[in-house]
């Protein structure tokens, strides 16, 4: 969210709780919706004069897939980057056409930073954004490495905020 704001995007954040809504506002969200209770797609369409958003970043997965389809504009892009609720499976390509010829990607770090020069440039950009203050790192919770299963369960249940650190 912070990165998007730093490059001038209008950000509509979706969160599971009011506490997370406040954190999203602090991170720069222009609009915040509670995805467990709000009609997110309808609100997004209202905020965008019926158009939908040009890009949807979906870190939840299965539970938010349909909402992502409905909130994304014609020829828009859905970036599925997480499986907090479970993976999106069985994607019907015809549904992408029905929602306006949408595009979907599941990016991985290794495909975008394949060569050493790409990795160096990417790392430099991350540190530049942090050093400039455009992106602030917030560690929301720490777990001992032996508690990695609990950390994963907390993430999946929506009990985490910010970054999670596993400590050896």
C-alpha positions as CSV (number, residue, x, y, z in Angstrom):
1,X,0.0,0.0,0.0
2,X,2.8,2.4,0.9
3,X,4.6,1.7,-2.3
4,X,1.5,2.3,-4.4
5,X,0.9,5.6,-2.6
6,X,4.5,6.6,-3.2
7,X,4.0,6.2,-7.0
8,X,0.8,8.2,-7.0
9,X,-1.9,5.5,-7.0
10,X,-5.3,5.8,-5.4
11,X,-5.5,2.9,-3.0
12,X,-8.7,1.0,-1.9
13,X,-7.6,-1.3,0.9
14,X,-9.6,-4.3,2.1
15,X,-9.2,-5.7,5.6
16,X,-10.8,-8.1,7.9
17,X,-11.1,-6.0,11.1
18,X,-11.6,-2.4,12.2
19,X,-8.1,-2.5,13.9
20,X,-6.6,-3.4,10.5
21,X,-8.7,-0.7,8.9
22,X,-6.9,1.9,11.1
23,X,-3.5,0.4,10.1
24,X,-4.5,0.6,6.4
25,X,-5.4,4.2,6.8
26,X,-2.2,5.0,8.6
27,X,-0.3,3.3,5.7
28,X,-2.0,5.6,3.3
29,X,-5.2,3.9,2.0
30,X,-7.6,6.4,0.4
31,X,-10.5,4.1,1.1
32,X,-10.8,1.1,3.4
33,X,-13.4,-1.6,3.2
34,X,-14.1,-4.5,5.5
35,X,-14.1,-7.6,3.2
36,X,-16.0,-9.8,5.7
37,X,-19.0,-7.5,6.0
38,X,-19.0,-4.9,3.2
39,X,-20.1,-5.6,-0.3
40,X,-16.6,-4.9,-1.6
41,X,-17.2,-5.2,-5.3
42,X,-20.2,-2.8,-5.1
43,X,-18.3,-0.3,-3.0
44,X,-15.3,-0.4,-5.4
45,X,-17.6,0.1,-8.4
46,X,-19.2,3.0,-6.6
47,X,-15.8,4.6,-5.9
48,X,-14.7,4.2,-9.5
49,X,-17.8,5.5,-11.2
50,X,-18.8,1.9,-12.1
51,X,-15.5,1.1,-13.8
52,X,-13.8,-1.1,-11.3
53,X,-10.1,-0.8,-10.5
54,X,-7.4,-1.3,-13.1
55,X,-5.4,-3.5,-10.9
56,X,-6.4,-5.7,-8.0
57,X,-3.8,-7.2,-5.6
58,X,-5.2,-10.2,-3.9
59,X,-3.2,-11.7,-1.0
60,X,-6.1,-13.7,0.5
61,X,-6.8,-16.2,-2.3
62,X,-9.8,-18.5,-2.4
63,X,-12.2,-16.4,-0.2
64,X,-11.7,-13.2,-2.2
65,X,-11.3,-14.5,-5.7
66,X,-14.9,-13.8,-6.8
67,X,-14.8,-10.3,-5.2
68,X,-11.5,-9.6,-7.1
69,X,-13.2,-10.6,-10.4
70,X,-16.2,-8.3,-9.7
71,X,-14.1,-5.3,-8.5
72,X,-11.6,-5.3,-11.4
73,X,-12.2,-3.2,-14.5
74,X,-12.7,-4.4,-18.0
75,X,-9.2,-5.5,-19.3
76,X,-8.0,-5.1,-15.7
77,X,-5.3,-7.1,-14.0
78,X,-5.7,-9.3,-11.0
79,X,-2.4,-10.0,-9.2
80,X,-2.9,-13.1,-7.0
81,X,0.1,-13.1,-4.6
82,X,-1.0,-15.0,-1.6
83,X,-3.0,-17.9,-0.3
84,X,-3.9,-16.8,3.3
85,X,-7.3,-18.4,2.9
86,X,-6.3,-21.1,0.5
87,X,-5.1,-21.2,-3.2
88,X,-7.3,-20.2,-6.1
89,X,-7.9,-23.3,-8.1
90,X,-9.9,-24.3,-11.2
91,X,-9.8,-20.9,-12.8
92,X,-12.4,-20.9,-15.6
93,X,-10.9,-18.8,-18.4
94,X,-14.4,-18.1,-19.8
95,X,-15.1,-16.2,-16.5
96,X,-12.3,-13.8,-17.2
97,X,-14.0,-13.0,-20.5
98,X,-17.4,-12.6,-18.8
99,X,-15.9,-10.1,-16.4
100,X,-14.4,-7.9,-19.2
101,X,-11.5,-9.8,-20.7
102,X,-9.5,-9.6,-17.5
103,X,-5.9,-10.7,-17.0
104,X,-4.6,-12.7,-14.1
105,X,-1.1,-13.4,-12.9
106,X,0.6,-15.3,-10.1
107,X,4.0,-13.6,-9.9
108,X,7.0,-15.1,-8.2
109,X,10.1,-13.3,-7.1
110,X,12.4,-15.7,-9.0
111,X,10.8,-14.9,-12.4
112,X,11.2,-11.2,-12.0
113,X,14.7,-11.3,-10.6
114,X,16.2,-14.1,-12.7
115,X,19.5,-12.5,-13.5
116,X,22.0,-10.9,-11.0
117,X,21.5,-7.4,-12.6
118,X,17.7,-7.7,-12.1
119,X,18.2,-8.8,-8.5
120,X,20.6,-5.9,-7.7
121,X,18.3,-3.3,-9.3
122,X,15.3,-4.7,-7.4
123,X,17.1,-4.8,-4.1
124,X,18.4,-1.3,-4.7
125,X,14.8,0.0,-5.4
126,X,13.5,-1.6,-2.2
127,X,16.2,-0.1,-0.1
128,X,15.7,3.3,-1.8
129,X,12.0,3.2,-1.0
130,X,12.8,2.3,2.7
131,X,15.6,4.9,3.0
132,X,13.4,7.7,1.5
133,X,10.7,6.9,4.1
134,X,8.2,6.1,1.3
135,X,7.9,2.5,2.7
136,X,8.0,1.9,6.5
137,X,8.6,-1.6,7.7
138,X,6.2,-2.6,10.5
139,X,6.9,-5.8,12.3
140,X,3.5,-6.8,13.7
141,X,4.5,-10.1,15.4
142,X,7.5,-12.3,16.1
143,X,7.5,-16.1,16.6
144,X,10.3,-18.5,17.6
145,X,11.2,-20.7,14.7
146,X,9.8,-23.7,16.6
147,X,6.4,-21.9,16.4
148,X,6.3,-21.6,12.6
149,X,3.2,-23.7,12.4
150,X,1.4,-21.3,14.8
151,X,2.6,-18.3,12.8
152,X,1.2,-19.9,9.7
153,X,-2.1,-20.6,11.4
154,X,-2.3,-17.0,12.7
155,X,-1.6,-15.7,9.2
156,X,-4.3,-17.9,7.7
157,X,-6.8,-16.9,10.4
158,X,-6.2,-13.2,9.8
159,X,-4.6,-12.6,13.2
160,X,-1.5,-11.0,11.9
161,X,-0.7,-7.4,10.8
162,X,2.4,-6.0,9.2
163,X,5.4,-8.2,8.7
164,X,5.9,-11.5,10.6
165,X,9.4,-12.4,11.8
166,X,10.5,-16.0,12.6
167,X,13.4,-16.0,15.1
168,X,15.8,-18.9,15.2
